[in-house]
Amino acid sequence: MIRDQDSLRYHAGDRPGKLEVKATKPCMSPRELRLAYLPGATVPCAEIARDPDLSYRYTSRGNLVAVVTDGSALPGLGRVGPAAAKPLQEGIAVLFKSLADIDVFDLELAAPHADALVAAVRMLEPTFGGINLRDIAAPAGLEIYDRLVENMGIPVFHETLYGTAVVAMAALQNALELADKELPTARVVVCGAGTVGLGCARLLRALGLPPENLLLYDVAGLVHPDRDDLSTYQRAFARSDAPRTLAAGLEGADVFVGASTGGVLEAAHIRKMARFPVVLAMAVPTPEITWEAARAARRDVLVATSAGQDPNTIVDLLSFPYIFRGALDVQAARISVGMMLAAARALAGLAREEVTEEVCRAYGNARFTFGPEYLLPKPIDPRILGRESRAVAQQAIAEGLARRTLDVDAYEGDLPVRVGTGREVLRRIVLEARRHACRLVLPEGTDESTMRASRIIVDEGIANPILLGNEEEMRAGAARLGLELEGVTIMDPLRSPRLEAYADEYFRLRSRRGVTPDLARARLRDPAYFAALMVHLGEADMMLSGAAGQYAEAMRRVLEVIGPAPGVRKVASLHLVLRPKATYVLADCALQISPTPEDLAEIALLSAGLARSLGLEPRVAMLSFSNYGNVDHPSARHVREATRIARERAPDLVLDGEIQIGAALDEETRRRYFPFSELRQNANVLVFPDLQAGNSAMQIIERLGDAVLVGPVLIGTRRPVHVAQYGSSVEELVRIAAVGVVQAAQEKKLAT
């Protein structure tokens, strides 16, 4: 659940909005400034003046899309104007970049009429490689689209018209195959004659559905020639020889395609459809009928909806980024219907293939098989980019629309490397965390960041948080912050009936470490000790503390109660580093000051284990200032010995050292100078020789790098506990919680 204040805080932040422009070439020295501007830039200007197509070589045009709207038809808001449309436009830009590495300028145009908008967009052609239209009210938006396609030499896509429709066609093709039906002989009812519904109707016709087998309905009933409220685009699908009501039209129908509003489809309607009916309920935010209600209506129904929690989710982000990726990479003159259908067929085909282990792990090791509950690939499937973009590019070449040809096989393989998968890791972690009803205890319950984090943890389904502290103080703080505490358990340790039992257990644990019964009772008044005892005794599954205190002191409390796991020498820590195109594990950057070779080996193996639990295949580099013995110094020998120990304990693990970080992260360096290296791919688990090196590197990345850090995450503890750094942000606490839940679930699974 997204609350208004959460959204406003997110969009305002330290830097308003969601986008920025970054230089892709160095521009620091006087020479680089002259190359970038005057006189250097005049050279490619002259080349482009001679041959305009060279703009794709010497500028960013070939990877630049304009997302254009006039703000006349925002989802759920209607006509709000161009300025109010900007947050959504920026969000689309983020999706383009995140999913397909396409740069975007969002353009919100104050165009008074269709002619003005068409004229404005046409003038943009020399700047952009493509145009994406969205949220422009019909019928003007359809007219604008048709005119731009006809008059521009770059791809123009109407995302509202075709984005969802392409995905719907993919789901429909697979559903019809399961139902043993063919589209040319199917009877299809489209409910909704707006932009999305018309897009579906157009693609249905293009796929081979005869006009006489397509019925189009809107709020006034059947779209028929006698109506005087129809646009030219709707009249193209008018029928005079069909039932006037949706209920009557659905009798004996094979397919329902919904692009209208929630609740218009009833179970009784589905029961009157033909055998093995297909229901695509795509209204947003509420489908025409829920997944559960449709499945309850009859056992043979095949269902897909717009709801993200349902097995088959029809969402436009499965289409438009990848359609543009393929079109841009062959410099297509336009995006044809054939290219859209190629994208739909690629999506449908991917759903019939075996699902990768990476996707299964992201959904808690669920097994997906082509069938009624798996008509479309999951949005996180990394193969979508290559498969769909390749299909679009190949179709553009086949239709003679491409200005540039390419080797489509090599192209498909190169795309995932270009875009990377780092940005998907956190999303997969959250999805996995949702599968486990983890009881997460947070001892700093009255801290503002902790309260805000607990609210997000509940909303995201990451865990069931338990806040410790004075209840009156917490509720007053929540009211002041405008937070709801529904779903959050509040517990006051001082009023708990378990307080004495916890004090007795703490005394038992620490009685030979200088703790008296009175001292035990005094310490249990501290919520951190109380939380640790909850985890120790199994009355909570995980603990996250430290947000409002000193790290060393918080760690001392944890170790007194929890301590290392059996067989583990020392508790250590790691940080997860999420970069746009890669993910790394850094260890140890927070805890072990001067680890011995045995400690370093243990840190490497524990870090590799956590990496696997998060869906990463570990490739470990034992870092040093030396490469493979080129410096015979005690520090280098220290790492060399740690590498030997780790290899003995885990001979199947990809691990190498001692090695400099530059060599560990550069394949060309290793190939040229160290061809014997065990690292065939760049390392993703980096083990530092001591805390000074690790902590410095972590903080440099945090302050100067283009990365999101998650941590510190404790490894090697007897029970799942984590200690955040003092002053951690709300987002940092949520991320640590999500990683911790997945880690705890994996350790529990291995223990059983």
N, C-alpha and C positions, 0 to 999 in steps of 0.2 A: 504494500500500500504506500503510495506516494502522497505525503501531506503537503498542503500549499506552502507552508513555511519552509519545509525541507527543500522544495523545488526552488523557491526564491533565494534561499541561502546558497544553494548550489550554483545558480546562475550568476549571482552577484559575486560571491567569493572575494579573494584578494585581487583578482583581475576580472572585471566584468566580461560576460560572454564565454564562449566555448572555443574560439578560434584565435589563431595568431598567424602572422606571415613570417617565415624564416628563410634566410638566404641558404641556397644550396651550394654555393661556391665560397671559398675563403675571400674575405674582403677586409683584411686588417692592415696590410702594409700599403704604403703609397703606390707601389707598383700594382697591387691587386685592385686598389681603388681606380686606377687609371684603366685597368683591364675591364672592370665592371661597368664603368661609365664612359667618360671621355679621356682619351680618344678611342679606347679599345672597343667600345660597343658599336662604333660606327662601321667597323669591318663586317660583322654579321649583318648589320642593317643594309649595307650595300649588296651583300650576297642575297638577302631576302628580296630586295628590290628587283634584282635580276631574275630570281626564281622564287615566287611566294611560297612554294611548297617547302622551301628550306626553313621556314618558320618552325616546322616540326623538329628540325635538327638542332637549331641554335637557340630555341626558346622553350619555355615550359608548356607551350600551347597544346602539344600532343597529349598531355596528361592533366589538362585543365578543363573542368566542366562548370558551366554557370547553372546554378539552381535558381529558377525564376518563378516568382509568384506576384500576384497583385493583392494577396490577402483577402480574396473574396469568398473563399470556401474552405476555411480551416476545419479540420475534423473536430466535431463537437462544438465548434464556436461559430461557424458560418462566416459572414462578412465582417471581419475585424480590421481590415486595412493592412497596408504593407508593413508599417512599423511594428504592429502587434504580431505579424507573422514571422518576424526575424528569429526569435528563439527556436521555433520549429525548423526553420531553414538552416540555422547553424547546426541543429541536431542531425539533419540529413547530411550536411557536409561532413560531420564527424563519422557517420556510417560509411560514406564513400571512402574516406581515408582509412578507416579501421579495417574494413572488409576487403577493399580492392586497391588500396594505395593510390587513390585518385584524388588529386587536389581540387578544391572547390572554392569558388567565390559565390556567396549567396547574394542574390540581387532581388530586393523587394522594390517593385516599381509602382510608383503612383501614377498608373496609366488610367485616364478617364474612360477609355473605351478600347475595343479590340484593335482598331486601326493603330492607335497610339502604341499599344503593347507590341504589336507585330513590328512596327517600324523601329521601336527601340531595340528589340531583340535582334532584328536583322543587322543592325549596325554593329552588333557585338561579334560578328563572325570572325574578323581577323584576330581577335583576342583568344578565342576559346576553341577547344577541340570538340566540344559537344554542348548541347543545351538540354537541361532537364526541367520540364514544366510540372508544376504541381499546385493543387489547391486553388485552381482558377474556376470560378463558377460556370456551370454549363447553362446554355449551349455555347456561350462565348469562348470558353476554354477549348472546346472541340474545334471551333472555327479557327481559333488562333493556332492550334496545333497543326491542322491541315494546311493552313497557309504557310506556316514556317517550314514544314516538311517539303512543300512544293518549291519554295523559293530560297532555301539555304543549302549550302554545299557541305555541311557538317551534320553529324547525327543529332536529331531532335527526338526526344522521348517524352511522352506524357505519362509521368509516373502514376498519377491517379487513375488514368485510363487503363494502362496496361500493366503496371507493376504487380498488383494483386492478381490480375487476370492470367498472367503467365504462370504463376504458381498454381492457380486453380486448375489450369489446363493440365499441368503435370499430375496433380492429384487425381483429376478425372480420368486421365488415360490409364493410370494404374488401377483405379477403382473399377473401371469397365472391364479391364483384363481379368480381375478377380471375379467379377460377376459374369464372365463369359459373354460379354455383349460388345457390340461394335458401335461406334458413334454414328455412322451414317444411318443406322436403323433404330437409334434410340430416340425417345421422346424427351425433350429437355424443357424445363420450365425455369426461366430466369425471373427472380423476384427483385425488382429494383431497376428502374429505367434511368438512373442517374449515370454519372461518369463511369463508375466501376462496373455497373451492370452492362452498360453499352460496350465497354471494353471486353467483357466476357462474351457477350453476344457476337461481337466482331471476330474474336478468335475462335469461337465455336464454329462459325461459318467457314473460317479459313481452314479449320481442321477437317472439314468435310461434312458437317451437319447440314442436311437439306433445309431450306427455309421453312418448308411445311412442318418440320419436326421441332421448331423452336417457338415457344410461347413466351412473350415478354409482358410482365405485369408490373404495375406501380401502385401507389396508394389509391388511385382511382380505378383500379382493376386492369383488365386487359388493355394493352396498347393496340387500338384498332383504328382503321382509317376515318371513322366517323367522329373521332374526338377532335376538338378544336384547340386543345391545350398542348399539342405535341410539337416538338422541334423537328427540324429536318432529319436530324440524326436518329430520333426515335421513330419517325415514320418509316425509316428503312426496314424496320422490324415489325410493322403493324400487320395484324391478322384480323380478318373479318369473319373467318369460319372457325372460331374457337370459343370455348367457354369464357364468359366475361369475368368470372370470379376466380381467384387463386385456388380456392378449395376445389372447385369443379375442374380446373385445369390440371390439378395434380392427380386426378383419378387416372390410374393406369400409366402415369409418367414414370420414366426410368431415372431421371436426374432432376434434382432441385439445386439451383445455383442461387444463393441468397446474397444480395448486395443492397439490403434495405435497412431494416431496424430490428431490434431485439423483440422476440416474442411473437412474431407474425406467423411462424410455423408451429402447428400443433401436432401432438402425437397422432390424433385422428387423421390428419392429412397424410402422414407417412404410412399409416396402415392401409390407405387407399391406393398407394403407389404400386407399381409393378413389382414382381419378385426381384430380390436383391437390389433394392433402390439405393441410389447414391445421393447423399445429402451433403452439400457444401454450404455451411452456414457461416457467412463471412462478414456479417454486420459487425461494426465496432462502435462502442466498446463491448456490447453485449450481442452474441450471435442470435440469429433468428430462433434457434432452439439450442438448448444446452446439449453437450455430448451425452450426458447421462440420460436426459429425457428422450433423445433420439434413439439411443440404444435400447431403452426400455420399451419403446413403441413396438419394435419387432426385432427378432433375433438376426434377421438376414440383412439389416441395413448397414451400409458402409458410410462412415461419417468423417468429415473434416470440418474444423471450425476455425474462427479467428482467435480463440482463447489460447494463450500460451501454455497453460497447464494441461491441455488435452493432447492425446497421442499424436494426432495429425493436425498440425497448426499451419494454416495458410497465412503467410505474412510476406509482405512485398520485399523485405530485405533479402529474401532468397532469390530475387531476380535482378532488380535494377543495378546494383553495383557491378555485378558480373556481366550483364549485358553491355554496360558501358565499357568495362575493361576490355572485352573482346573487340568491340567496335573501335575503340581508340587505338588499340595496338595494331590494327590493320589500316588505320586512317580511313575508316568507312565514310562514304558520302552521306549515308543515312542509315537508320535502323529500320529494316524492313519487317513486315509481318513474318516473312520466312525466318529471319534471325530470331524473332521472339519465339516462334514455334520450335526452333532449334534449341533455344534455352529451356523451354518446357520439356522437350523430349530428353534433354540431358539430365534434368532434375529427376524426371520419372525413371530413367534408366539407372541412375545412381541409387535410388531407393530399392531397386531389385538386386543390388549387389550385396555381398557380405559386408557388414558394418565393421569398421576398423576398431581395433582394441582401444585406441585412444578415445573414441566416442563412447564406447561401452563403459570405460572407466569413469568418464565424466558424468555418466548417469548411474553411478554406483554399481558398475559391473552388470548392468541390465543387458539382456540379450535381445537385439532387435532383428526381426526377420520380416521380409516382405510379406505383407498381409493386411488384414483389415485395420490393424492398429499401427501400421508402418507403411503409409502411402507416400511419404515424403522424407527425404533425408533430414536429419537434425541440423539446425542452423549452425552448430559448431563443427560440423563435418568439414575437415580441412580440404577435402577433395572437391567441394562445390566450386571453389574459385577456378581451379584448373579445368574441371570438366565442363562447366557451363560457359566460361569465357572462350575455351577452345571451340565449342560448338558454334558460338556466335561468330567468332572470327572465321571459322571454316565456311560457314554459310555465306558470310559477306564475300569471301573470295569466290565461292561457287556462283554467286549471283552477279559477279562483276562489279560489286560496290566498293571493293577494297583498292586503295591507292598503293598499298604495300602488302606484299605477300610474306609469308613466314612458314617455317617448318612447324606444323601444328603439334607434332609429337613432342619436339623439344620445347615448344612454347608451353604446353601443359605442364611439363616437368619443372620448368623454370619459375612459374608463377608463385608457387608456395614459398620458394626461397626469397623471392622479391618482397612478398608481403610479410612473411614471418608469422609465427604463431604465438609469440610472447603475450600479446594482448588478450588471448583467449584463455590463458591459464587461470587467471583469477575467476573468470566466469565459470570455468569447469569446477574449480574448487568450491564455489558457492553452491553449484548444482549438487555436488556430491555431499556437501555438508547438510543440505536440506533432507537427505535421506535418513538422517540419524537424529532421533529426539534427544539430543545431548543436553544434560542439565549443567549449565554453565554458571558457576558462582563468581560474582564480582564483589570483592570486599569493600571497595571504595564506592559504596552505593550512593553517597550524598554528593559525590563529585559530578560536576556538570557534564564533562565529557563522557564519563561512565554512564550517566543516565541517558544521554543522547545516543550513545552507542547501543545500549540495551534496547532502545526503541527500534533502531534499525535492524538489530539482530532478530528481533521478533518479526518485524515486517518482512524481512528477507527469508525467514524460516531457517536461519542458520543454527539456532539453538534456543533452548528455553532458559532465559537468564534468571538468576536469583541475585537480587541486590541486597547487600548486608548494610545495616546502619539503622539509625533512629527513624522509625516510620513517619512520624510527624514531620521531621526535617526533610525527608525525601519527598513526601507528598507536597509540602510547601514549595520545595525547589522545582518539582515537576510542574506545578501550577504556574510558577513564575516563568518557566521556560516554555509554557504552552505545550507540554508533553503529556500524552496519555500513557498511563501505566498498565493498561489492559494487556494481559499476556505476560506481564513481568511479575515474578514472585518477590515480595518484600519480606525480609526477615530481620528482626532485631536480635542480635546475639545475646544481648543482656536480658532479654525476656524469654529466651528460648528454654524450653524444658530440657534440652540436651546439653545445656551449658556445663553442668556438673559432670556429666558423663564424658564430655570432651576434655574437661580439665583432668579427669582421672586418667584418660588415655594419653594425654600429653605428658603427664607425670610418669606414666609407665615407660613412655618412649625416651624421656630425658632425665630420669631419676639418677642415673649414673653420670650425668653431664652437668651436675651442679644445680638441678632444678628441684625445688622443694614443693610440697603440695600448695602452699600459699602462693609461691611464685607461679605455679602452673595456673591457678585460678586467676591471678592478676593478668597473665599473658593472654588468657582466653577472652579477656575483655577487649582485646585487639581483634577487629574483624578479620585481619589477615590470617592470624592463627586459627580462628574459628573456621574460615573458608578452607584452609589446608586440611584441618581435621575432617571436614565434610567430605573432601575428596579421598582422604586416607581411609575413611570408614565406609566409602561407597555410597554416601548419601548425596553426592554430587559427582558428575562424571568428569568435570574439568574445572580448572580455576584460572582466572586471568586477573592479575593484580599489578600494582606498581604505578598506575597512571597518576596517582597523586602523592607519590613518595619517592625516596631515593632508591635507586636500583639495587645497590649493594645491600641495604637493609632489608628490602623486600625479598631478595634472594636468600638471605640468611634465614628468614622465617620459613620460606618454602623448604629449604634443605634440611632444617631441623625436623620437620614433620614428614616430608616425602622422601628426599634423598634419591640416590641413584637406583636404577633398575638392577635386578640380579645380574651379575656378570659384567656390569659396567663400572669402570674405574672411577670416572668423574663425569658429572653433568656438564654439558657444553651447550652452545647455542649456534644458531645460524640465522642468516637473513636471506629472504627470497627477493631477488632483484628482477622486476618485470620491466623489460624494455620493449619498444614497439615490435621489434623483430626477433627477440630472443629472451630467454629466461635463464637466470643463473642462481645458483645457491652459493652463498659465501659463508665460510665457517673458519674459525670461531671469531666473531667480531665484538663480543660483549662479555665473555666470562673467563676463559682460561688464559691467564697472563703469560706463563712460560711453559707450555705443554712439553712433556717429554716425547721422545719418538713413539712410545707406546700410546701416549695420549693422542698424538696427532693421527696415528693409525686408527684409533677408535673413533675420533671425530670424523675422519673420512668415511668410515663404514656406516656410522650413524647418519651422516648427512646423505649418503647415497641411498640409504633405506628410506629416509623421508622423501627424497626426490622421487623415488618409485611410487610411494603412496600418493603423491600429487600428480601422477601421470607423466613424469619425466623419466626418460631412460638415462641414468647417470653416466657421465664421462668425467672422471675425477682427475684433477691436476693438483699435485702436491707442490705448492709454490715456494720459490726460493729466489735469491738474487743470482743464483748459479744455474746454468743449463747442463745437466748430465755430467757433473764432475769437472767442469772447466775451471772451477775454483775450489781448491782443497782447503776449505775453511771449516771450523767446527760447526758453524750454523748450517752450512750446506750439507755436511755429513749428517747432521741431525735430521734433516728432511730426507736425505737419502736412506737412512735407516728406517724412518717412518714408512717410506714407500715400500721397502722390503717387507716389513711386518704386515702392512695392509695387504700386499699381494699374497703373502702366505695364508692369511686368514680368509681372503676372498679371491681365489685365483680366476674366477670367471668375470670379475668386475673390471670394466675398462678403467684403468688407473695408471698414471705415469708421473714421474718426478725424479730428481728435483728439476724444476723447470721454471723459467721466468714467465710472468703473466703474459708478456707480449707473444712469446712462442706458443703458449697454451691456447691463445685466442686467435692465432693466425696460421691458417693451413699452409700457405705458401712458404712461410718461414720454416715450418717443420719439414715440409717436403724437400726443400732445398738444402737445409743444413742438418736436419735430424730425421732422415728417412726411416730410421729404426724405431721411431716413436710409436708407442702403443695407441696414441691418440690419432685415429684416422679422421675423426671429425673434431671440431673445436670443443674444448672442455666446457662443461656447464656446471660442474661442482668445483669450486675453487677453495682449497684448504690452505689457509695462511699459516706461516711458521710460528707466529706468536700474536698476542692480542694487540700489540702496538701496530703491527703491519695491518692486521685485519680491521681494527677499528678505524684506523686512518683511511684505509681504502673505502670502507663503507661510508664514512662521513664525506669523503670527496665525491663519491657517486651521488649521495643524497643531496649535496649542495650544488654540484656542478653538472651532474649527468642528467640525461633525458630518461629518467627511470622512476618507477614506483617501488619503494622498499617495503617489505613486509617482515616485521620482526622487532626485537629478537624472538625467535622461536626456540624453546628449550628442547634439547634432545638428550636422551639417556636417563630421564627421570623414571622413578618407579611407578608413578601415576601421572596422568596428563595435567601438568601445571605450566603456566607461562607468566612471565613478568615483563610488563611493558616498560619502556623508558619513561622517566619522569616527563610530564608535559605532552605525552602522546596525544595526537589529534583523535577526533571521533573516528575518522576513516581508518586510521592506523589500528585502533582497537578492534574495529569490525574485521579488518583483514586478518589480524592475528587470531581472532576468535575462529574465523572460517578455516584457516590453515590448521589450527589446533584441533578442531572437531574432526577433520579428515584424518589427521595424524592419530588421534585417539581411536577412531573407528578402525583404522588399519591395525593398530597395535592390539586392539581387542580381538580382532579377527584372527591375527596370528597366534594369540594366546590360547584360542580355542581350537 
